[in-house]
Amino acid sequence: MPPDSDKPAKWTLRLAQLGDRLPIRAKLTAGLAQGLMSSVAAIIAYLPTKPLGLREGYWASITAIAVVQSELSATTSSGRDQFAGAAIGGFFSAIIVTLAGQHLATYALAVVLSMLACWLFNISSAARLAGSTATIIMLVPHQGSAEWMMLSRLAEVGWGVTVGFMTVWTVNRVERPFGKNPASPARH
């Protein structure tokens, strides 16, 4: 990974440390803004999933909540990790389940290979998400093939990432004329 890949994580840590020193009113404003952005993204992500044939649309909502952050660069980085982790974990677990079935040993293999692949592809920040996706595909009962579950999960996560990104992008564009971002404690 390039040396700048840790910048969103370091920035988020600095924002959290700054948040410890913020007055209660600033914390209330930032927390409310974060909650509103996250809930709007979660609802928008969930609504079209059933009509699109995605049986577990809650994953789109969970992903949208996970990627929504006050800064667009942090949202982009988180979204990249969410999608890459889902793709890699889904790929390895679908192949393993198809070739060797669903057993604890094959589950462990899917987690290890998914996380190893993230490290080899220089996206180690997506490794935990790859392991989580492998867990969902290998351990959660589902109807249909593992390939269908992988594609469904990827569609749900991709949609959640897109909605989360667009929500933060829109909020940043709307508040730009006002010179502030209510969800960003750094600007209070």
N, C-alpha and C positions, 0 to 999 in steps of 0.2 A: 504494500500500500504506500502511496506517496506520503511524505512526512506531514503534509497538511491534513491528512485524513482524520486526525484526532482533534482538529480544531472545533468541530461542533460539540464533541464531548467535553472538551476543556471549557468551551464557552458556556455550556449548560451547567457545568460545575461552578463556574464563576458566578453565573446568575443565581444559582441556588445559595451560594455563600452570601451574595449580596442580599438575597431575599431574607436571610436570617437577620439582617440589620434594618430591614424596611419597617416603617411604621405600620400599624395595623390597618389603616385605611388603604395604603398601597398594596398590602397583602390581599385585602378583600377585593380590591379592584382587579388585581392581576389574577387571582384565583377565580373570580367570577367570569372574567374574559376567557380564561383557559377552559373553564367548564362549559361556557356557552359555545365556543368554537368546537370543542370536542363533541358536545351533544348534537349540534347541527350536523357536523360531519358524520357522526354515527347514524343518525336518522336518514340522511341523504344516501349513505352507503347501503343501508338496509332495505329501503323501500323497493328498489327494482329487482332485488335478488330473486324473489319468488316468481314473478312474471318471466324472468330470464331462465328459469329452471334450476336455479341454484338452491339446493335443499337446506343448506346450512348458512344462510345469509348473515347470521350473527358473526361469522368470521370476518366479513367485510366491515361490520361495525367495530369489532374489536381492533382490527387493523387500523381503521380510520382514527380511533382514539389513540392508539399506540404511536402513530406518526405525527399527529397534530402537536406542534410546538409553536412557541411565539415567534421564532425566527424561521424564515423560509429555508435557509441553508441547513439548519438542524432537521427540519421536516424532510427535506430532500434526502439527506443522509440516512435518516431513519427509514424512509420509504424504500430507498435502495436496498438497505439491509433486510427489510421485511420481505420484499419481492425476491431477492436473491436467495434468502434462506428458505422461503417456501418452494422456489423452483428446485433448488439443489436437494433439499430434504424430501420433496415430493418425488423427484426423479429416482433417487437411490432407493427409497422405500417401496415405490411401485415396482421397480425391477426386482428387488429382493423378495417381495411378497409374491410376485408372479412366478419366480423361479424356485423359491424355497418355502413359501407359505408363511403363515403368521405364528411365530413361536417366540419365546423370550430370547432365544439365541439369535434369531434373525432380526428381531427388534434391536437388540444391542448392536449387531453388525450394521444395521441401517443408520443408527445414531452415530456410530463411530465413523463410518464412511462419509456420511453427510457433513459432519463437522471437519473431518480431514480435508474433504474437497474444498470447503470454504477457505481453509488455511492455504491450500495449494493454489487456489485462484486469487489469493491476496485479498480476500474479503472476510477476514477472521471475525469482524464485527457481526457478520451474519450467521456465524456458526451456531449460536444458541437457538436462533430461529429455525435453522435447518434441522437441528435436533428436535425441536418442538413439533415441526411439521412431520418429521419421521414418526414421532410418537403418536400424533393424531392418526396418521394413515395406518400405522402398524397395530395400534391398540384400541382405537375407537371403532366399535361395530358400525358397519355401513352396508348399504345395499349397492350392488354393482361391483364392477372391477376396481382394482387398485388404480388402474390408469385413469378411470373416470373420476375417482376420488382425488387423485393428484391434479387433474385438469380443473376440476371444480374448485379445489382449494386455491389453485393458482389464480383462477378467475376471481374468486372472492377476495383474495389478498390484493390482487392487482387493482380491482375496483376500489377497495378500501384505501389503498395508497393514493390512487388518483383523486378520490374525493377529499382525503385529508390534505393533500397538496393544494388542490384547487381552493379549499376553504381557507387555508392560511394565506395563499396568494391573494385571494379576494379581500380578506381582512386587511392585509398589508397595503393593498392598493386603495381601499376605501379610506383608511386612516392616514395615508401619506399626506393629503392636504392639511391635516390637522397637526402634523409633525409629531405624532406619537403612536405608540402601539400599546393599548391598555393591557395586553397580556404579557408585556415585556417589562419586568421589574427594573431592568437597566435604564429605562427611560423615565423613571419616576423621580 
